Amino acid sequence: MLRIAMSEHLKMRHTFVGKLPVIAPVFSLCLVFLLAYRAMDMVPPMAWNFWYTILLPGMVAIICCLGVNKDKKLHYCNMLSVPFPAAKCLAGKLLYYSAGLFFANMVLCAGIFISGKISGTAIGITGSLLAVILLSFVFLWEIPLYIMLSIYSGMSACLISCMFMVFSGVLLANTRLWWIWPPSIPARLMCPVLGIMPNGILAPEGSPLLDSNVILPGIIISFIWFVLMAFIMVLCFNKKVVEE
């Protein structure tokens, strides 16, 4: 599986897909600097908030869709001609996209840390690194979902689904129903980890949103969704191949 992920990297490294894990976090930082140039103390919380609510899910959707489109052009021959099950190829793709997700989070974390040092305000490095790990995990379930949507539909379906999940996730993140809808989990978990509310404002001291007891349930729920989506992704791919 590691070799498949490495082959995906070689296939994508000179494409927009391969560069997007760097472009997306840099764009997020530049956007926040433009919006908050008169209030530099708000750069770290705004950058994190813009990232996990809008830009990170958008990046995941675009990467998965463009990656699948390359396989579509080959009629999936690159996956069907290898001497092992297609499920293993899909698992290698998941590993590659997961690595890109983690790398993008690390790039943003480094950028926020540096900008915080320059402006004199920074979110603790421990909280930032924990945010990187959690965001890299709780967004995993979206990768097989967008791969499925890309196989059966295309970029439009991925982006529309992404926008719907972004807005609905932010709306439910600060309610008691956050655990029902997985897109709300990242914003909810970042409240105790980074001290940032879903609307991008620093959470006031004593806020119930700062309760760290939501972290473990959020991780478990996200893992269940990832396993479910990955299983359905394999079934959908095999069905699509049979139909063609």
Backbone torsions as a table, in degrees:
resi	resn	phi	psi	omega
1	MET	NA	-36.4	178.0
2	LEU	-63.7	-38.6	178.5
3	ARG	-65.6	-35.7	177.6
4	ILE	-65.4	-42.7	177.6
5	ALA	-62.1	-39.3	178.7
6	MET	-66.9	-36.9	177.7
7	SER	-67.9	-34.7	174.8
8	GLU	-63.2	-39.4	178.4
9	HIS	-63.7	-43.8	179.1
10	LEU	-63.9	-35.5	-179.1
11	LYS	-71.2	-31.9	-172.4
12	MET	-104.1	-8.9	-167.3
13	ARG	-65.1	-26.4	179.5
14	HIS	-102.7	15.9	-180.0
15	THR	-110.1	173.0	177.3
16	PHE	-62.1	-34.6	178.6
17	VAL	-60.6	-43.1	-179.2
18	GLY	-69.3	-26.3	-177.9
19	LYS	-94.0	-16.1	-174.9
20	LEU	-62.2	-35.6	176.9
21	PRO	-61.4	-15.8	173.7
22	VAL	-98.2	-42.4	-177.4
23	ILE	-62.5	-45.0	-174.2
24	ALA	-61.7	-50.5	179.3
25	PRO	-67.6	-34.6	177.2
26	VAL	-65.1	-41.9	176.9
27	PHE	-61.5	-40.5	178.9
28	SER	-60.3	-44.6	179.7
29	LEU	-65.3	-44.0	179.8
30	CYS	-63.0	-40.6	179.5
31	LEU	-62.6	-43.3	-179.7
32	VAL	-67.1	-39.6	177.5
33	PHE	-61.1	-37.8	178.8
34	LEU	-68.6	-37.7	-176.9
35	LEU	-80.4	-28.1	-174.2
36	ALA	-121.1	31.6	-176.8
37	TYR	-66.7	-19.3	178.2
38	ARG	-94.7	-6.8	178.8
39	ALA	-137.5	73.3	-173.9
40	MET	-63.1	-22.1	179.5
41	ASP	-68.2	-16.1	179.5
42	MET	-92.9	-2.6	-177.7
43	VAL	-61.1	-51.3	-179.0
44	PRO	-59.1	-51.2	-179.9
45	PRO	-65.2	-37.3	179.4
46	MET	-67.2	-39.1	-179.6
47	ALA	-63.7	-45.4	177.9
48	TRP	-62.4	-44.6	-176.9
49	ASN	-64.5	-46.5	177.0
50	PHE	-59.7	-36.5	-175.0
51	TRP	-67.1	-58.3	-172.4
52	TYR	-81.0	-14.6	177.8
53	THR	-91.0	-34.8	-172.6
54	ILE	-124.6	-58.0	-168.1
55	LEU	-73.8	-38.0	-179.9
56	LEU	-66.3	-49.9	176.2
57	PRO	-61.1	-34.7	176.5
58	GLY	-64.9	-40.3	178.4
59	MET	-63.3	-43.4	180.0
60	VAL	-61.1	-43.7	-179.4
61	ALA	-62.8	-44.7	-177.5
62	ILE	-67.8	-43.3	-179.3
63	ILE	-61.4	-47.1	-178.9
64	CYS	-63.6	-43.1	-177.4
65	CYS	-65.8	-47.3	-179.1
66	LEU	-65.8	-36.2	178.2
67	GLY	-65.1	-43.9	178.8
68	VAL	-66.7	-35.8	179.5
69	ASN	-59.9	-35.3	177.3
70	LYS	-64.6	-38.6	177.8
71	ASP	-71.4	-34.2	178.6
72	LYS	-61.6	-41.2	-179.0
73	LYS	-61.7	-27.5	178.0
74	LEU	-93.3	4.4	-177.4
75	HIS	57.1	33.2	177.4
76	TYR	61.5	19.4	179.4
77	CYS	-63.8	-32.1	179.6
78	ASN	-66.2	-21.9	179.2
79	MET	-97.0	-29.3	-175.5
80	LEU	-88.7	-16.2	-176.7
81	SER	-90.7	-5.4	-179.4
82	VAL	-83.6	152.6	-174.6
83	PRO	-84.4	43.5	173.7
84	PHE	-154.6	163.5	-173.3
85	PRO	-58.5	150.3	178.0
86	ALA	-61.9	-27.6	179.5
87	ALA	-60.4	-33.4	179.0
88	LYS	-70.3	-37.0	175.2
89	CYS	-62.8	-42.7	178.9
90	LEU	-64.8	-37.8	177.6
91	ALA	-64.6	-37.8	176.5
92	GLY	-65.0	-38.2	176.6
93	LYS	-64.3	-42.7	177.6
94	LEU	-59.0	-41.3	178.9
95	LEU	-64.3	-41.3	179.4
96	TYR	-64.7	-47.9	-180.0
97	TYR	-66.6	-34.0	177.6
98	SER	-65.3	-39.6	177.1
99	ALA	-64.3	-39.9	176.4
100	GLY	-63.5	-38.6	176.9
101	LEU	-61.4	-47.2	179.2
102	PHE	-64.4	-42.8	-178.9
103	PHE	-63.2	-41.9	179.2
104	ALA	-62.5	-41.2	177.6
105	ASN	-63.9	-37.5	178.8
106	MET	-67.8	-38.9	178.3
107	VAL	-62.2	-44.7	179.3
108	LEU	-64.9	-42.3	179.1
109	CYS	-58.4	-45.0	178.9
110	ALA	-64.3	-42.4	179.2
111	GLY	-63.4	-41.8	179.2
112	ILE	-66.7	-39.2	179.5
113	PHE	-63.3	-44.5	-179.8
114	ILE	-66.4	-44.9	179.6
115	SER	-64.7	-34.1	177.6
116	GLY	-66.6	-38.1	177.3
117	LYS	-65.7	-38.4	-179.4
118	ILE	-68.4	-42.9	-176.7
119	SER	-84.3	-9.8	-180.0
120	GLY	85.2	6.4	177.7
121	THR	-131.5	134.6	-178.7
122	ALA	-153.2	146.6	171.1
123	ILE	-81.2	141.4	-176.4
124	GLY	-50.6	140.5	-177.6
125	ILE	-64.8	-32.4	178.6
126	THR	-64.4	-46.6	178.0
127	GLY	-63.9	-37.1	-179.4
128	SER	-67.0	-42.7	179.3
129	LEU	-67.4	-36.9	176.0
130	LEU	-65.3	-37.5	177.1
131	ALA	-62.9	-40.5	178.0
132	VAL	-59.5	-46.6	-178.7
133	ILE	-64.9	-46.4	-178.0
134	LEU	-66.0	-44.9	-180.0
135	LEU	-64.4	-36.2	178.6
136	SER	-67.6	-24.3	-179.0
137	PHE	-91.7	-46.5	-173.1
138	VAL	-74.6	-12.5	175.5
139	PHE	-94.4	-2.7	-176.3
140	LEU	-59.8	-36.8	-175.3
141	TRP	-64.3	-22.8	-179.4
142	GLU	-73.6	-23.1	-178.9
143	ILE	-63.8	-55.0	177.0
144	PRO	-63.8	-30.6	178.0
145	LEU	-62.3	-48.4	-178.3
146	TYR	-71.7	-28.2	174.1
147	ILE	-64.9	-42.8	177.4
148	MET	-61.8	-47.6	-179.6
149	LEU	-61.4	-36.9	-179.6
150	SER	-69.1	-37.4	179.9
151	ILE	-64.7	-43.1	-175.0
152	TYR	-92.5	-25.1	-177.6
153	SER	-126.1	-100.9	-178.9
154	GLY	170.3	-159.6	-175.9
155	MET	-61.0	-40.9	-177.1
156	SER	-60.1	-46.6	-179.6
157	ALA	-62.6	-40.1	179.8
158	CYS	-63.9	-47.1	-176.7
159	LEU	-69.6	-39.5	177.6
160	ILE	-64.1	-44.4	177.5
161	SER	-62.1	-39.9	180.0
162	CYS	-62.5	-47.2	-179.4
163	MET	-62.9	-40.6	178.8
164	PHE	-63.0	-44.8	-178.3
165	MET	-68.4	-34.9	178.9
166	VAL	-61.8	-52.7	-175.5
167	PHE	-70.2	-41.4	179.1
168	SER	-68.0	-36.0	179.1
169	GLY	-64.3	-42.9	179.2
170	VAL	-65.2	-39.0	-178.4
171	LEU	-65.8	-36.6	-176.2
172	LEU	-91.9	-10.7	-172.8
173	ALA	-61.8	-35.2	-177.6
174	ASN	-100.2	21.8	176.3
175	THR	-113.8	172.6	178.5
176	ARG	-73.3	-10.1	-178.4
177	LEU	-94.2	12.1	-175.5
178	TRP	-58.4	-33.0	-174.4
179	TRP	-75.7	-17.1	-179.1
180	ILE	-74.7	-35.0	-173.6
181	TRP	-112.2	107.8	-172.9
182	PRO	-58.6	-30.6	177.3
183	PRO	-63.0	-16.7	179.0
184	SER	-85.9	-12.7	-175.3
185	ILE	-64.0	-46.4	-179.1
186	PRO	-56.7	-48.2	-179.1
187	ALA	-64.2	-36.6	-179.9
188	ARG	-68.7	-40.2	-178.6
189	LEU	-71.8	-27.9	-179.4
190	MET	-73.4	-14.4	177.7
191	CYS	-62.1	-55.1	178.3
192	PRO	-75.0	-27.0	-176.4
193	VAL	-76.5	-46.4	-176.8
194	LEU	-108.5	-11.3	-178.0
195	GLY	73.8	25.4	-178.1
196	ILE	-113.1	128.6	177.4
197	MET	-75.9	162.4	-179.3
198	PRO	-57.5	-23.9	178.5
199	ASN	-87.6	4.3	176.5
200	GLY	92.8	-3.4	-179.8
201	ILE	-90.8	144.8	177.2
202	LEU	-62.5	132.9	-178.0
203	ALA	-69.3	133.1	178.4
204	PRO	-67.5	151.7	-179.9
205	GLU	-60.9	134.5	-179.1
206	GLY	88.4	1.0	-179.7
207	SER	-66.2	138.3	177.8
208	PRO	-63.7	-18.6	178.7
209	LEU	-70.2	-14.1	-179.5
210	LEU	-85.1	2.9	179.9
211	ASP	-67.5	118.1	-176.6
212	SER	-79.3	-4.0	-180.0
213	ASN	-68.1	-10.1	-179.9
214	VAL	-82.6	-13.3	-172.2
215	ILE	-65.9	-51.9	-177.6
216	LEU	-63.1	-47.3	175.5
217	PRO	-58.5	-37.8	178.6
218	GLY	-63.1	-39.8	178.6
219	ILE	-65.4	-45.7	-178.3
220	ILE	-63.4	-45.6	-179.9
221	ILE	-62.3	-42.7	179.8
222	SER	-63.9	-38.4	178.7
223	PHE	-65.5	-41.9	178.5
224	ILE	-61.0	-43.3	178.6
225	TRP	-65.1	-36.2	179.1
226	PHE	-64.5	-47.3	179.4
227	VAL	-60.8	-43.4	-179.8
228	LEU	-63.3	-47.6	-179.1
229	MET	-65.2	-38.8	179.9
230	ALA	-65.4	-40.2	178.3
231	PHE	-64.4	-45.8	179.6
232	ILE	-65.8	-35.1	179.0
233	MET	-60.5	-44.7	179.8
234	VAL	-64.0	-43.1	178.8
235	LEU	-62.0	-43.5	-179.3
236	CYS	-65.5	-39.6	-179.9
237	PHE	-65.4	-45.6	179.7
238	ASN	-62.1	-39.5	177.9
239	LYS	-65.4	-40.3	180.0
240	LYS	-64.6	-40.9	179.7
241	VAL	-64.3	-41.6	179.3
242	VAL	-63.4	-41.3	-179.5
243	GLU	-63.1	-36.0	-178.4
244	GLU	-82.8	NA	NA
